[in-house]
Amino acid sequence: MEHMEQEMEHSIRLTGPEIANLWTNYMNDSMAICVIKYILEKVEDGEIRAVFEYALDLAKVHVQTITGIFKEESYPIPYGFTDEDLNLQAPRLFADTFWLEYLLEMTIHGLTGYALALASSTRSDIRDYYVQCNQSSMELYQKTINILLSKGLYSRPPYIATPEKVDFVERQSFLNGWFEGKRPLNSIEISDIFFNLKKPS
């Protein structure tokens, strides 16, 4: 019964959003493979090396999985980044700790992209793939941020004072705090500003 359901599922064509997500995923991961190979040539810290080796394995699995899906669909395999785009002899550009910060930001982008891809996918095998992508990316995020914290390199978001009671916005002038009568930022504003300042895009 399960085999029949799988056959029926594979007889359903990929939708436009599914193709777009898989194509984007393929291009991003083929680029990630090149970048990580270069980093692994230069990185010296053992802990940081280990997390990049894990990230490289994930990217390779993604490219292989998407290649398999496209082959089954007789869909052209995207022309992504290859070793021809890679120069392992290029001089070292950044410190190990910079690359760790870079990996954290790329993992956050990945988590966002995989969640959107899952939400816009219909076929069960494609949804299962993005569920797995989210799970492995969450694991990568945990590994990366734990190393940053253990090395004292992660800048935590600002803390705020604990309010004494629940408060309500009662006047539209609350919004004027940006321009006229100043007021403290609320926690949502602090959160948005902090993470937008950290991310270049």
Buried (B, 14 or more C-beta within 10 A) or exposed (E): EEEEEEEEEBEEEBBEBBBEBBBEBBBBBBBBBBBBBBBBEBBEBEBBBEBBEBBBEBBBBBBEBBBEBBEEBEBEEBEBBEEEEBEEEEEEEEBBBEBBBBBBBBBBBBBEBBBEBBEBBEBBBBBEBBEBBBEBBBEBBEBBBEBBEEBEBBEEEEEEEEEEEEEEEEEEEEEEBEEEEEEEBBEEEBBEEBEEEEEEE
